[in-house]
Amino acid sequence: MLSCCVWWEAQAFSQVKIRFGETCRQEEIQVGFREQVYKIKLDELGAGMINIPASLAPGHAVLYGPRSISSFYLVPGQQQEITKLSDQKIEFAGAAKAINIYLNSSFLNDRHPGYEKSEEEFLEAWELLPGKLLSYLDSLPLPADFKKSERRRLHYVACNLLLDYPSRHARLLRLQRYTPGEKYYRKLSELLQEDPSAYEFGEYRRFFKDGIQSLAGKEKSATGKPLDKLRYELDYICRNIQDEKLAGYLVDASMSGYIMYSGAEGMEEFLSLYREKVKDEKQKAAFFRSYEQYTRLEKGKKAPHFSLSDKDGKRRNLSDWLGHYVYIDVWATWCGPCCRELPAFHKLKEEFKDKPICFVSISIDADEAAWRAKIEKDGLKGIQLRANGEDSFANDYKISLIPRFLLIDREGNILDANMSRPSDTKTMERLTTLLSNQ
């Protein structure tokens, strides 16, 4: 059994005691609460403690564990227990027990408005969803003050389920992509109505962030350029969002998200807008530090050096492949999308095996044994490296999301720090064009 126990005492700080078990030793745990993130690295027994100010008001919190996310209602100053079982189920005790059972109920978290349905049928089913969520809430013996707040939050829970329709519909019908019709976008636009009093709810902020991105994605399809999508998002925020706090959050989310996925190239024209809209000085400083780091990964810049161990314990350096293009796959054994790209990555290696290009796999697995087992089980060939927590690779290349692919030229310079995936037809086309001139 893996367990996570959260205890508070009447003191300046509430102690969040976390225990996930030895399988999670040395892993980082985070608790997101009241727009702050509290971090700790678990010890050898998979245990640790986070201090959260006891003066904060009760509210929704998120526990980010190794490869898992759990929601709970945090009550500073009172004793709570959260037990995470080996089958990933969660049990609650202490303060807010009933609330936390409700928040993690299958009824609330496994709602399925019918993502396999046609758009027309789905929208009809979705219209009934808010009422069903409220009826379920009303049927439970929960505190009246919590219910009053929860009724408002549930509206945005339903809104986010609407947002999930395009991706979930495509997945269920095994479509490469699904683009909704005008009726869907009209409904989405109607729902994007500000309520500053709901800002505390993560669902409210997520709905505006992802909703605006969805509208921008529709506009971007005309050009296919990520920068045009960002331009639409920022324009929408400037024209439609009146609440300064929400506007600042959305500008930061859009611009930070852009550099994470597409790098810093082309961002200069938006920097003055960021300075104007984002009021939090710490947030602003963090963004510009990140922006400066991403500029080091622009096309033509010298690729950061790395020296990593392969599966045989031999150190391999980026400089080993000077004179060759280098296509790097950054992955982990626990990342489903990463593992689904492995066959396509192998196919590319075979396709270009006689060309001046090296295909390098770099795992960011904390668990070395899991990495080695995956290599053995799947018979992974070629250059297999692992970047552990002591290496600077992940920080130097700003690896925050995986899978991530990098393309480096024959002189060791960045060609693309956000290269397309092996399964994307654009990758084969680009590499073919690149190597046909060699």
ZIZI-V194719 format. One line per field, one symbol per residue. ss: DSSP state (a for helix, b for strand, c for the rest). psi: psi as a letter, one per 20 degrees, with the letter a starting at -180 (. if undefined). burial: + if it has 24 or more other C-alpha atoms within 12 Angstrom, else -. A space follows every 10 residues. Layout:
ss: ???
psi: ???
burial: ???
This chain:
ss: cccbbbcccc ccbbbbbbbc caaacccbbb bbbccbbbbb bcccccbbbb bbbcccccbb bbbbbccbbb bbbbcccccb bbbbcccccb bbbbccaaaa aaaccaaaac ccccccccaa aaaaaaaaaa aaaaaaaacc cccaaaaaaa aaaaaaaaaa aaacaaaaaa aacccccccc caaaaaaaaa accccaaacc caaaaaaaaa aaaaaaaaaa cccccaaaaa aaaaaaaaaa cccaaaaaaa aaaaaaaaaa aacccccaaa aaaaaaaccc aaaaaaaaaa aaaaaccccc cbccccbbbb ccccbbbaaa acccbbbbbb bccccaaaaa aaaaaaaaaa acccccbbbb bbbccccaaa aaaaaaaacc ccbbbbcccc ccaaaacccc cccbbbbbcc ccbbbbcccc ccccaaaaaa aaaaaacc
psi: pqqopppqrn ahqppoppoi rhijqjqpqq pppljqppqq pqahjkqrpp pppiiqqqap rpoorokqpp qropnpiqpq ppporhjjqp qqrbqkghgh gghjqhghik pnjliirrgg hghghhhigg hgghhgghiq mqqghggghh hghhghghhh hghiggghgg ghjlqhqpor ahgghggghh impqnhijhh phhgghgggh ghhghhhghh hhhjphhhgg ggghggghhh ohohgggggh gggghghghh hiaipjihii hhgghghoho hgggggghgg ghghhijqpi qpppqqoqpa ijjpppqhih jpiqqoopop aqhioghghi igghghhggh hkhjrmppop poqkphohgh ghhggggilp aboorpoaii qjghghjlnh pqqppqpqai jkqpgoilqq qhiphhgggg hgggiij.
burial: -+++++++-- ---+++++++ +-++++++++ ++++---+++ ++---+++++ ++++---+++ ++++++---+ ++++++++++ ++++-----+ ++++++++++ +++++--+-- ++++++-++- -++-++--++ --++-++--- -----++--+ ++++++++++ ++++++-++- --------++ ---++-+++- +++++--+++ ++++++++++ +++++++++- -----++-++ +++++++--- +---++++++ ++++++++++ +++++-+--+ +-++--++-- ---+--++-+ +-+++++++- -+++++++++ +----+-++- +--+++++++ +++----++- ++-+++-++- -+---+++++ +++++++--- ++-++----+ +-++++++-- --++--+++- -+++++++++ -+++++++++ +++---++-- +--+----
